[in-house]
Amino acid sequence: MYNYLSNLENIDVEIYSYDEDASDKLFLKLYDMLINKEHIYLREELKLNKKQFNILYESVVNRKVSRMNEIENLKGLGEKTIANVYRYAMEQCSWKKVVKKERQLKLPLGNQDELI
């Protein structure tokens, strides 16, 4: 695959092998929310109708799906619905990066003549 793609100009090639046993942290967060949150509130937060929520809930809780990318194959959920599920799950993750403003320290240099 690399040999085939490496001849193309202006393209970076990275090939990854898929590990079926790797955990999907985002999916685990979604599963946790579906188990622990009140359904009516979660349904509103996910912006799903009752039918869509039931499809998602039954599929996740009954382990018909075990990864976020498998949700995309559920019948009855469209692109907007899936985007809402991804967006909400990402917003709820505590492990997302948070950047704090840094303050540069000022060094007490004293008299500039003393430095020479």
WOSUL-V25679 format. One record per residue. N is the residue number from 1. RES is the residue in one letter. SS is DSSP state (~ for helix, > for strand, _ for the rest). NEAR is the number of other C-alpha atoms within 12 Angstrom. D_FIRST is the distance of its C-alpha to the first C-alpha in whole Angstrom. Layout:
BEGIN
<<N RES SS NEAR D_FIRST> <N RES SS NEAR D_FIRST>>
END
This chain:
BEGIN
<<1 M _ 12 0> <2 Y ~ 13 4> <3 N ~ 10 5> <4 Y ~ 11 5> <5 L ~ 14 6> <6 S ~ 14 8> <7 N _ 12 11> <8 L _ 12 12> <9 E _ 9 15> <10 N _ 8 17> <11 I _ 11 14> <12 D _ 11 13> <13 V _ 15 9> <14 E _ 11 10> <15 I _ 12 8> <16 Y _ 8 11> <17 S _ 9 12> <18 Y _ 8 15> <19 D _ 9 18> <20 E _ 11 20> <21 D _ 9 23> <22 A _ 13 23> <23 S _ 14 26> <24 D _ 19 26> <25 K ~ 20 29> <26 L ~ 28 29> <27 F ~ 31 30> <28 L ~ 24 32> <29 K ~ 28 34> <30 L ~ 35 34> <31 Y ~ 30 35> <32 D ~ 20 38> <33 M ~ 28 39> <34 L ~ 31 39> <35 I ~ 18 41> <36 N ~ 15 44> <37 K _ 18 44> <38 E _ 14 47> <39 H ~ 21 45> <40 I ~ 18 47> <41 Y ~ 17 47> <42 L ~ 29 43> <43 R ~ 26 43> <44 E ~ 18 44> <45 E ~ 24 42> <46 L ~ 32 39> <47 K _ 24 40> <48 L _ 28 40> <49 N _ 22 43> <50 K ~ 20 44> <51 K ~ 16 42> <52 Q ~ 27 39> <53 F ~ 30 40> <54 N ~ 23 41> <55 I ~ 29 37> <56 L ~ 42 36> <57 Y ~ 34 38> <58 E ~ 21 38> <59 S ~ 28 34> <60 V ~ 28 34> <61 V ~ 23 37> <62 N _ 15 37> <63 R _ 18 33> <64 K _ 18 32> <65 V _ 24 29> <66 S _ 29 28> <67 R _ 28 26> <68 M ~ 30 26> <69 N ~ 18 23> <70 E ~ 20 25> <71 I ~ 33 28> <72 E _ 24 26> <73 N _ 20 26> <74 L _ 26 30> <75 K _ 17 32> <76 G _ 21 35> <77 L _ 27 33> <78 G _ 19 32> <79 E ~ 16 30> <80 K ~ 16 33> <81 T ~ 28 34> <82 I ~ 28 31> <83 A ~ 20 31> <84 N ~ 28 34> <85 V ~ 37 33> <86 Y ~ 26 30> <87 R ~ 19 33> <88 Y ~ 25 35> <89 A ~ 29 33> <90 M ~ 23 32> <91 E ~ 18 36> <92 Q ~ 22 37> <93 C _ 20 35> <94 S _ 12 37> <95 W _ 12 34> <96 K _ 12 33> <97 K _ 9 33> <98 V _ 8 37> <99 V _ 6 37> <100 K _ 6 41> <101 K _ 6 43> <102 E _ 6 44> <103 R _ 6 47> <104 Q _ 6 47> <105 L _ 6 50> <106 K _ 7 53> <107 L _ 6 54> <108 P _ 8 58> <109 L _ 10 59> <110 G _ 9 62> <111 N _ 8 64> <112 Q ~ 8 62> <113 D ~ 7 64> <114 E ~ 7 64> <115 L ~ 8 60> <116 I _ 6 61>>
END
